[in-house]
């Protein structure tokens, strides 16, 4: 299990920020694929499980990623590392 942000030293926190930025591209690709699946499903079969389910996952993922990003930024600002 990972340490809490408050338990990381400054160097580890900056490394986590760098990794977070590099993961944003991968996150965008994943979200694009899920939205594409929903659009394709809606166009070919109408609205159903494969239309709604990927959109639910997109919402959950975006919420989680934003929460983690805000917590990281808050910790960086509190340590005056930004």
N, C-alpha and C positions, 0 to 999 in steps of 0.2 A: 504494500500500500504506500502511496506517495505521502510525503510530508505535507503538512499544511503550509500555506504560503508564508505565514508568520514565522515558521520554524526554519525556513531557508535562509542561508546567508546571502549577502548582496550578489556575489558572483553567480550563485545558483539561480537566483531570481532573474538576473539579466539573461542567463542561458535559457530559462523557461520562457521569457519574453521572445527571444530569438526563435525558439522552436514553435511558439504559438504563431508567430508571423509566417513562418514557412508552412505551417499546416493550413493556413487560410486558403491557399490555392486548392489543396486537396479537398477541403470542406466545400468550396464552391463547386468543384466538379461533382462531388457526391450529390449535392443539392440539385444541380442541373440534371443529373441522371434521374433522380427521383421525380422531379417535375416533368421531365420528358416522358417517363413511364406513365404518369398520370394523364398527360395530354394525349399520348398515343392510345391509351386505354379508352379515354373518353371519345376519341375520334373513331375508333374501330368498333367498340362494343357498347358505347353509351356509358352512363354512370354506373359504377359498381364498386366492388371491393378494391380492385386494382386501380381505381381512380382516386378513391378517398384515402386508402391506407398509406400510400407514399406521401401524400400531403400531410397526414397526421405526423409521420416520421420527420418530415421537413420542419414542421412547427416545433416538435419536441427538440430536435437537434439545434435549431437556431436559438431557442430559448436557453438551452444548456450552454452553448458556445458563448452567447452574450453574457450570461451570468459569470462564466469563468473569466471572460475577458475583462469585465468590470472589476472583479475581485483582484485580478492581477494588476490592473491599472491603479486601483486604489492602494494596493500594497506598495507599488513603485512610487507613487506620489507621497505616501506617508514616510518613505525612507529617503525621499528627495533624489531618486535615481532616474527619473524621467528626463 
